[in-house]
């Protein structure tokens, strides 16, 4: 087949004395039949171009499937008089949400050998039944009331992340007629379970209103509890672990405010814990007579303080700021605090006894890993559940005895087919950026992989929003590594791996550090024999797709191919349009090119769509979703259209999911097939097809 060529309809964009002609702006019209026809033509071309890989795709899909225990059970979580858990059933796409009554005398969670249903199981929600007849299904909120009677849950059948919220009476199995459309993630119950707080979004998909709904009443009688009119800010709502308070959390990229009301007085007005101050971020956790405040006021890497519950005011220090140790979160229990932190590129957990005992860090033996809290809904407990993973250790759930620090492994994700972590190696390298900054790189490979530049390598990156690309385990990735491919993660600036400064030095007018760091990591891996430029594939999604697109323009010679998934490649055009979803909230991350000519010129200099070259690029695979509300489908579509026009010798493929959102397909088997598609393309690029 011949590659589709999009028609060119010049549209003028003029800002700050700069006039730009965009021939593909028309592709932003989702209702234009020509837009849909072009997307379908690109899909048909991609299907034809990759048809020779169909057998390999099926092999890879079966490898993922055969390594996965398809019927499985999560570790049950104790809340009140029940153990709550999810289970998966072979052949079914979605989780089944369940509970069983708890024996007060038994503290260990129940389990079954084969992942089958537990005796006495009560099915709360079956995702497979809800998804029946729909191409896409996602669950937004899943919230059981404090008394265990009601379940608030929300569903999305399109992928746009606008959910319909419903309430189910778990005592009868009846779904109430209380149907609440256009809601966002998150909800909170009052203590007596009479009232449900929920969130709705504005036209730009920004969660901006918190509502109060009395169970059993008509939605048109619901009251607005808070409306956030500053378009930089989002809102969230939650019931504290102690079940004493409802928190309404209000935040932009740089500034926070938390309001609260007693959970046993849902009609009370909200009170402010600390008024917002530009540049001050804080999060609140309730503990006894005080609110714990994790904040960055005079503390770049955050400190922990507290204030009175009865009369919130000044903040009294509890854990002082320690430069280089980024405090991420605090979890409060009746007798202990558990602090999540980041130090020297690794995550950690610190236990702080409140009876005067010495604090300690929970220790782990591997040199590279990620650890963090798992589900811990009970306030009165001396046990803490955590999640641990590394590049070679499958996802593991532990219970930690907070008094002694002893760990009990409750479950490690099964990997079928005789998986042995000793067959693999994980490494940490440090690349040197152009400005002398040391950039960490994490790697995993098959033991004995040669370091002579012959091994193929996938280099993954993200580098935005202070989101850290911490080590993770992937069953699908084994299909690469077992074929001799090295997998590496470049922990570039803009992420949070090395603290708040690492993030600050990769955003706004320092954003290009993200891209040059990635190129420096590739150069280091080639120089040290891990791979060679023509054997390396760059991969990233969303803001990581912006990274991939920018690097394709910056250093195409450094790679043998690029995989850009739901890529933010038309960044300047998007950030110039405040009517688009999420644009205004993003100005504190990228800058405001509408008002600031310097930001405009800077973003224009790196935005991939603005800088497409006529020179041939290495092969590019682009993955997109039509109903994506975070990175709109037209960004990657316009990018591919311009690549085809300006660089006709470039082998570029676009695959658009026509019924999915930002995360792609929703069912697990569909996810595996999508990943098999990408992996087959990568293996073909490095000569292993």
C-alpha positions in Angstrom: 0.0 0.0 0.0 1.0 3.6 -0.5 1.2 5.7 2.6 -1.8 8.1 3.1 -1.1 11.7 2.4 -3.3 14.2 4.3 -4.7 17.1 2.5 -3.1 20.5 3.3 -5.5 23.3 4.2 -3.4 26.3 5.4 -4.5 27.9 8.7 -2.7 30.9 10.1 -1.5 31.2 13.7 -0.1 34.6 14.8 1.3 35.4 18.2 4.0 37.9 19.3 4.7 39.0 15.8 5.3 35.5 14.6 3.0 34.1 11.9 2.9 30.3 11.3 1.0 28.4 8.7 -0.4 25.1 9.9 -1.6 23.0 7.0 -3.0 20.2 9.2 -5.0 22.2 11.8 -8.1 20.8 10.2 -7.3 17.4 11.7 -8.4 18.7 15.1 -12.0 18.5 13.9 -13.1 15.1 15.2 -16.5 15.5 13.6 -15.1 16.0 10.1 -15.6 12.8 8.1 -12.3 13.5 6.4 -10.5 13.3 9.7 -11.9 9.9 10.5 -11.2 8.7 7.0 -7.6 9.8 7.3 -7.2 8.0 10.6 -8.7 4.8 9.2 -6.4 5.1 6.1 -3.4 5.3 8.4 -4.6 2.3 10.4 -5.0 0.3 7.2 -1.5 1.3 6.0 0.0 0.4 9.4 -1.8 -3.0 9.3 -0.5 -3.7 5.8 3.0 -2.5 6.6 3.3 -4.7 9.7 1.5 -7.8 8.2 4.7 -9.7 7.9 5.1 -9.4 11.7 1.7 -11.0 12.4 3.2 -14.4 13.3 5.7 -12.7 15.7 3.0 -10.6 17.3 1.0 -13.8 18.0 4.1 -15.5 19.4 4.7 -12.5 21.7 1.1 -12.3 22.8 1.2 -16.0 23.7 4.4 -15.5 25.6 2.8 -12.8 27.7 -0.3 -14.9 28.2 1.6 -18.1 29.1 3.7 -16.3 31.7 0.7 -14.8 33.4 -1.4 -16.6 36.0 -4.7 -15.7 34.4 -6.9 -16.7 37.3 -5.5 -14.9 40.3 -6.4 -13.1 43.5 -5.0 -9.9 45.0 -4.0 -9.9 48.7 -7.1 -9.2 50.6 -7.2 -5.9 52.6 -8.9 -5.6 56.0 -11.4 -2.8 56.5 -13.9 -3.0 59.3 -15.6 -6.4 59.3 -14.5 -7.5 55.8 -11.5 -8.5 53.7 -11.7 -6.7 50.3 -9.9 -8.0 47.2 -10.0 -8.3 43.4 -9.7 -11.4 41.4 -9.1 -12.2 37.7 -10.5 -15.2 35.9 -8.9 -16.9 32.9 -10.5 -15.7 29.7 -12.0 -12.6 31.2 -10.8 -9.0 30.6 -11.6 -7.2 33.8 -11.3 -7.6 37.6 -14.1 -8.9 39.8 -14.3 -6.9 43.1 -15.2 -8.9 46.1 -15.2 -9.2 49.9 -15.6 -11.9 52.6 -16.5 -11.5 56.2 -13.5 -11.3 58.5 -13.0 -13.5 61.5 -12.0 -11.1 64.4 -9.6 -13.7 65.8 -7.6 -14.1 62.5 -5.2 -11.3 61.5 -3.6 -12.9 58.4 -5.4 -12.3 55.1 -7.1 -15.3 53.5 -5.8 -16.8 50.3 -6.3 -19.7 47.9 -3.6 -21.6 46.1 -5.0 -21.3 42.6 -6.5 -17.7 42.8 -10.0 -19.1 42.9 -12.9 -17.4 44.8 -12.6 -17.4 48.6 -15.3 -19.3 50.6 -18.2 -17.1 51.5 -17.3 -14.6 48.7 -19.6 -11.6 48.1 -19.2 -10.1 44.6 -19.5 -6.3 44.9 -18.9 -5.5 41.2 -18.0 -7.6 38.2 -16.1 -5.5 35.6 -16.8 -8.1 32.9 -20.6 -7.8 33.4 -20.4 -4.0 33.3 -18.2 -4.0 30.2 -20.4 -6.4 28.3 -21.4 -4.9 24.9 -18.8 -2.1 25.2 -15.5 -1.8 23.3 -14.0 0.1 26.2 -14.5 0.0 30.0 -12.9 1.9 32.9 -13.8 2.1 36.5 -13.2 5.6 38.0 -14.4 5.5 41.6 -14.8 2.4 43.8 -15.7 3.5 47.3 -17.4 1.4 50.0 -19.1 3.4 52.8 -17.7 3.3 56.3 -20.6 1.0 57.5 -20.0 -1.4 54.6 -23.5 -1.0 53.2 -23.1 1.3 50.2 -20.8 1.1 47.2 -20.2 4.3 45.1 -18.8 3.3 41.7 -18.4 5.1 38.4 -17.9 3.9 34.8 -16.6 5.2 31.5 -17.4 3.3 28.3 -15.6 5.7 25.9 -12.2 6.5 27.3 -12.8 10.2 27.8 -12.4 9.9 31.6 -15.9 11.4 32.2 -17.6 8.9 34.5 -21.2 8.1 35.5 -21.5 7.6 39.2 -23.9 5.2 40.8 -24.7 3.9 44.3 -25.2 0.2 45.0 -26.9 -1.1 48.1 -24.7 -4.0 49.1 -27.2 -5.4 51.5 -29.7 -6.1 48.6 -27.5 -5.9 45.5 -29.8 -3.1 44.2 -28.4 -0.2 42.2 -30.2 3.0 43.3 -31.6 5.4 40.7 -29.1 8.0 41.9 -27.2 8.5 38.6 -24.6 11.3 38.5 -23.1 12.0 35.1 -19.9 13.7 34.1 -18.1 13.0 37.3 -14.3 12.7 37.9 -12.2 10.3 39.9 -12.7 10.3 43.7 -15.5 10.4 46.2 -15.9 10.5 50.0 -18.6 9.2 52.3 -19.9 10.9 55.4 -19.3 8.9 58.6 -23.0 7.8 58.8 -23.0 6.9 55.1 -26.0 9.2 54.4 -24.0 11.6 52.2 -21.7 11.1 49.3 -19.3 13.8 48.1 -18.2 13.7 44.5 -16.5 15.8 41.8 -17.5 17.1 38.4 -15.4 18.6 35.6 -15.8 21.8 33.5 -15.7 22.0 29.7 -11.9 21.8 29.7 -12.1 18.5 31.7 -10.8 20.2 34.8 -12.2 18.8 38.1 -13.5 22.0 39.6 -16.7 21.3 41.7 -17.3 19.2 44.8 -20.9 18.2 45.3 -22.8 16.8 48.2 -25.4 14.1 47.4 -27.8 12.6 50.0 -28.3 8.9 49.2 -31.7 8.2 47.8 -32.5 11.8 46.7 -32.7 13.2 43.2 -29.4 14.5 41.8 -30.9 17.9 41.0 -31.2 18.5 44.7 -27.4 18.1 45.2 -25.5 21.0 46.6 -22.2 22.5 45.5 -19.8 22.3 48.4 -16.9 24.0 46.6 -16.4 25.5 43.2 -12.8 26.4 42.1 -12.9 29.3 39.7 -9.1 29.7 39.3 -8.5 27.6 36.2 -5.0 26.7 37.3 -6.4 24.5 40.1 -7.9 21.0 40.3 -10.0 19.7 43.2 -10.1 16.3 44.9 -12.1 14.9 47.8 -11.4 12.2 50.4 -12.4 10.7 53.7 -9.4 10.6 56.1 -8.2 7.2 57.2 -9.3 8.1 60.7 -12.8 8.7 59.3 -12.9 12.0 61.3 -12.8 14.5 58.4 -13.7 15.1 54.8 -10.8 16.8 52.9 -11.3 18.9 49.8 -7.9 19.2 48.2 -7.2 22.1 45.8 -4.0 22.2 43.9 -2.2 23.7 40.9 1.3 22.6 39.8 2.8 25.0 42.3 0.3 25.8 45.0 -2.0 23.9 47.4 -4.9 24.5 49.7 -6.9 22.0 51.8 -10.3 22.6 53.3 -12.2 20.3 55.6 -15.4 19.5 57.5 -16.2 16.9 60.1 -17.2 13.6 58.6 -20.0 13.3 61.1 -21.4 16.7 60.2 -21.6 16.6 56.3 -23.8 19.7 56.2 -21.2 21.9 57.9 -19.4 24.5 55.8 -15.8 23.9 54.8 -13.0 25.5 56.8 -9.5 26.2 55.4 -6.5 24.6 57.1 -4.0 27.0 55.5 -4.9 29.6 52.8 -3.2 29.1 49.5 0.1 31.0 49.0 1.6 31.0 45.5 4.5 28.5 45.3 3.6 26.8 48.6 2.5 23.2 48.3 1.2 21.1 51.2 -0.7 17.9 51.9 -2.6 17.0 55.0 -3.0 13.8 57.0 -5.2 13.6 60.1 -3.7 12.2 63.3 -5.5 12.5 66.6 -5.6 16.1 67.8 -3.5 17.4 65.0 -3.3 17.8 61.2 0.1 16.7 59.8 1.3 19.1 57.1 3.8 17.9 54.5 5.0 21.1 52.8 7.7 22.9 50.9 7.5 26.3 52.7 11.2 27.1 53.0 11.9 23.4 52.4 12.7 22.6 48.7 12.6 18.8 49.4 9.7 19.2 51.8 9.4 19.0 55.6 6.7 17.6 58.0 4.9 19.9 60.5 1.6 19.8 62.4 -1.1 22.2 63.4 -4.1 21.9 65.8 -7.3 20.2 64.6 -9.4 22.5 66.7 -7.9 25.7 65.5 -5.5 25.3 62.5 -2.9 28.0 62.5 0.9 28.0 62.7 2.9 24.9 61.7 5.1 23.2 64.3 8.1 21.3 62.8 8.0 17.5 63.3 10.6 16.4 60.6 13.0 19.1 59.5 13.9 19.7 55.9 16.9 17.7 54.8 18.3 18.7 51.4 18.6 15.7 49.2 15.9 13.7 51.0 12.6 14.4 49.2 9.6 13.7 51.5 6.8 12.3 49.3 4.0 11.5 51.6 3.1 10.6 55.2 0.6 7.9 56.4 -0.7 8.3 59.9 -1.8 5.5 62.2 -2.8 5.6 65.8 0.7 4.7 67.1 3.0 5.2 64.1 3.7 7.4 61.1 5.2 6.0 57.9 6.9 8.5 55.7 7.5 7.8 52.0 10.7 9.4 50.8 13.3 9.6 48.0 17.0 9.7 48.5 19.9 9.2 46.0 17.5 8.1 43.3 15.8 5.4 45.3 12.5 5.4 47.1 12.2 4.5 50.8 9.9 4.1 53.8 10.7 5.5 57.3 8.8 4.4 60.3 8.3 6.9 63.1 6.9 5.4 66.4 4.9 7.9 68.4 5.6 6.3 71.8 9.1 7.7 71.9 10.8 4.7 70.2 13.5 5.3 67.6 12.6 5.9 64.0 14.0 3.5 61.3 14.1 3.0 57.6 12.8 -0.3 56.2 15.7 -2.0 54.5 15.8 -3.9 51.2 18.7 -5.9 49.7 18.6 -5.0 46.0 20.7 -2.1 44.7 17.8 -0.8 42.5 14.2 -1.1 43.5 11.0 0.9 44.1 9.0 0.7 47.3 5.9 2.5 48.5 2.6 2.2 50.5 0.0 -0.3 49.4 -3.6 -0.2 50.7 -3.7 0.7 54.4 -7.3 1.7 55.2 -7.3 1.0 58.9 -6.2 3.7 61.4 -5.9 1.4 64.5 -3.2 -1.0 63.3 0.4 -1.9 64.0 0.9 -3.4 60.6 1.8 -1.6 57.4 1.2 -3.0 53.9 3.8 -2.0 51.3 4.5 -2.7 47.6 8.0 -3.6 46.5 9.3 -4.2 42.9 12.6 -4.1 41.0 13.6 -4.7 37.4 14.1 -8.4 38.1 11.8 -8.9 41.2 8.1 -9.2 40.4 5.6 -7.0 42.2 5.5 -8.1 45.8 3.2 -7.2 48.7 4.6 -7.3 52.2 3.1 -6.6 55.6 5.6 -4.8 57.9 5.3 -5.2 61.7 5.8 -1.6 62.7 7.1 -2.4 66.1 9.9 -4.6 64.9 10.3 -3.8 61.2 9.9 -7.5 60.3 8.5 -8.1 56.8 6.1 -10.9 55.8 5.7 -11.5 52.1 2.0 -11.9 51.4 2.2 -12.3 47.7 4.7 -12.0 44.8 3.2 -11.8 41.3 3.5 -15.2 39.8 5.5 -15.5 36.6 4.9 -18.9 35.0 7.2 -20.9 32.8 10.1 -21.2 35.3 11.1 -17.5 35.7 14.4 -17.2 37.5 15.6 -13.7 38.5 19.2 -15.1 38.7 19.2 -15.3 34.9 19.1 -11.5 34.7 21.2 -8.5 35.8 20.3 -5.0 36.8 22.7 -2.1 36.8 22.8 1.6 37.6 24.9 3.8 35.3 25.6 7.5 35.4 25.7 9.5 32.2 27.3 13.0 32.0 25.0 15.7 30.5 26.4 18.6 28.5 26.3 20.9 31.5 28.2 18.4 33.7 25.1 17.0 35.5 25.2 13.3 36.3 22.1 11.5 35.0 21.2 8.1 36.4 20.3 5.2 34.1 18.8 1.9 35.2 19.3 -1.2 33.1 18.2 -4.8 33.0 19.5 -7.5 30.7 20.0 -11.2 30.4 23.0 -12.4 32.4 26.1 -12.5 30.3 24.8 -10.0 27.7 27.9 -8.7 25.8 29.2 -5.2 26.4 30.7 -4.8 22.9 28.1 -2.6 21.3 26.3 -5.5 19.6 23.3 -5.8 21.9 20.1 -4.1 20.9 18.7 -1.7 23.6 15.4 0.1 24.3 15.9 3.4 26.1 12.8 4.6 27.9 12.2 8.1 29.3 9.5 10.4 30.7 10.9 13.4 32.5 7.9 15.7 33.4 5.6 16.7 36.3 8.1 15.4 38.9 6.9 11.9 38.0 9.7 9.4 38.5 10.3 6.5 36.2 11.1 4.2 39.1 12.1 0.6 38.4 9.2 -1.7 37.5 8.8 -5.4 36.6 7.2 -6.3 33.3 6.2 -9.8 32.2 6.0 -8.5 28.6 9.5 -7.1 28.8 10.9 -10.6 29.3 10.1 -11.2 25.7 12.6 -8.6 24.8 15.3 -9.3 27.4 15.2 -13.1 26.7 16.0 -12.3 23.1 19.1 -10.4 24.1 17.6 -6.9 24.2 18.8 -4.6 27.0 16.1 -2.4 28.6 17.2 0.9 30.1 15.5 3.8 31.8 16.9 7.3 31.5 16.1 9.2 34.7 16.2 12.6 33.0 15.6 16.0 34.6 11.9 17.0 34.7 11.2 13.8 36.7 11.5 13.6 40.4 14.2 10.9 40.8 16.8 13.1 42.5 14.5 15.5 44.4 12.6 18.7 43.7 15.6 20.5 42.1 15.8 17.6 39.5 12.2 18.5 38.5 12.7 22.3 38.5 15.7 21.9 36.2 13.6 20.1 33.6 10.6 22.4 33.3 9.6 25.8 32.0 12.6 27.5 30.4 14.9 24.6 31.4 12.8 22.0 29.6 15.4 21.2 27.0 17.5 19.6 29.8 15.0 16.7 29.6 15.9 16.1 26.0 19.6 16.7 26.1 19.8 14.4 29.2 18.2 11.6 27.2 20.7 12.1 24.3 23.5 12.1 26.9 22.3 8.8 28.3 22.2 7.2 24.8 25.7 8.4 24.1 26.9 7.0 27.4 25.3 3.6 26.7 27.0 3.5 23.3 30.3 4.6 24.7 30.3 2.0 27.5 29.4 -0.8 25.1 25.9 -1.5 26.2 24.7 -0.9 22.6 25.3 1.2 19.5 23.2 4.0 18.1 21.8 2.0 15.2 20.8 -0.7 17.7 19.0 1.6 20.1 15.2 2.3 20.1 13.9 5.3 22.1 10.5 4.8 23.7 8.2 7.1 25.6 4.5 8.0 26.1 2.5 11.1 26.7 5.0 13.7 28.0 7.6 11.0 27.3 6.3 11.0 23.7 7.2 14.7 23.6 10.7 13.6 24.8 10.9 11.1 22.0 9.7 13.5 19.3 12.0 16.3 20.5 15.0 13.9 20.5 14.1 12.7 17.0 14.6 16.2 15.9 17.6 16.9 18.1 19.7 13.8 17.6 18.2 11.4 15.0 21.6 9.9 14.5 21.7 8.7 18.1 19.0 6.0 17.6 17.8 3.3 15.2 14.1 4.0 15.8 11.5 5.7 17.9 8.3 4.6 19.6 6.1 7.5 20.6 2.8 6.6 22.4 0.0 9.1 22.8 2.8 11.7 22.3 2.5 15.4 23.3 4.1 16.5 20.1 2.1 19.6 19.3 2.9 21.2 22.6 3.0 24.8 21.6 -0.2 24.8 19.7 -2.0 23.1 22.6 -0.6 25.3 25.3 -1.6 28.4 23.2 -5.3 27.3 23.3 -6.9 27.7 26.8 -10.2 26.2 25.5 -8.5 22.8 25.2 -8.6 20.3 28.0 -6.1 20.9 30.8 -4.2 23.7 29.0 -4.5 26.4 31.7 -3.5 24.0 34.4 -0.3 23.2 32.4 1.0 26.7 32.2 2.9 26.3 35.5 4.7 23.3 34.0 5.6 24.6 30.5 5.1 28.4 30.8 2.4 30.6 29.3 3.2 31.3 25.6 0.0 33.3 25.2 1.4 36.1 27.5 5.2 35.6 27.4 7.1 35.9 24.1 10.1 34.2 25.6 8.1 31.1 26.5 6.6 31.2 23.1 9.9 31.2 21.3 11.4 28.6 23.7 8.5 26.1 23.3 8.5 26.7 19.5 12.2 25.8 19.4 11.6 22.3 20.9 8.0 21.3 20.0 8.3 18.3 17.7 5.6 19.4 15.3 7.1 22.8 14.9 10.5 21.4 14.0 10.0 18.6 11.6 12.9 18.4 9.2 13.1 17.4 5.6 16.0 15.0 6.4 15.1 11.3 6.7 14.5 10.1 10.3 15.0 6.6 11.6 11.8 4.6 11.5 9.1 5.9 13.8 6.1 4.1 15.3 3.3 6.3 16.7 0.5 5.0 18.9 -2.6 7.2 19.6 -6.2 7.0 20.8 -9.2 8.9 19.4 -10.9 9.6 22.7 -7.8 10.7 24.6 -8.6 13.8 26.6 -5.0 14.3 27.9 -3.1 14.3 24.6 -5.7 14.9 22.0 -5.5 12.5 19.0 -4.8 15.3 16.5 -1.3 16.0 18.0 0.3 12.7 16.8 -1.9 12.7 13.7 -0.7 16.2 12.6 2.9 15.2 13.4 2.7 12.1 11.2 1.0 14.1 8.4 3.8 16.6 8.5 6.5 14.0 8.6 5.0 12.3 5.5 5.0 15.6 3.6 8.4 17.1 4.6 10.3 13.8 5.1 8.8 11.4 2.6 11.7 8.9 2.9 11.0 8.4 6.6 9.3 5.1 7.5 6.6 6.3 9.9 3.5 4.4 11.0 0.5 5.7 12.9 -1.9 3.3 14.8 -4.9 5.0 16.4 -7.2 3.2 18.8 -10.7 4.3 17.6 -12.5 3.5 20.8 -10.0 4.2 23.6 -8.5 7.0 25.7 -5.1 8.0 27.0 -4.2 4.6 28.4 -5.1 2.7 25.2 -7.2 -0.4 25.2 -8.9 -1.3 28.5 -9.2 -5.1 28.7 -6.1 -7.0 29.7 -5.9 -9.2 26.7 -6.3 -6.2 24.4 -3.5 -4.5 26.4 -1.3 -7.5 25.8 -2.0 -7.5 22.1 -1.2 -3.8 21.9 2.1 -4.4 23.7 2.9 -7.4 21.4 2.4 -5.1 18.4 4.9 -2.6 19.8 7.4 -5.3 20.8 7.2 -7.0 17.4 8.0 -3.6 15.7 11.0 -3.1 18.0 12.3 -6.6 17.4 12.0 -6.1 13.7 13.9 -2.9 13.9 16.8 -4.5 15.7 16.9 -7.5 13.4 15.3 -10.0 15.8 12.1 -10.7 13.9 
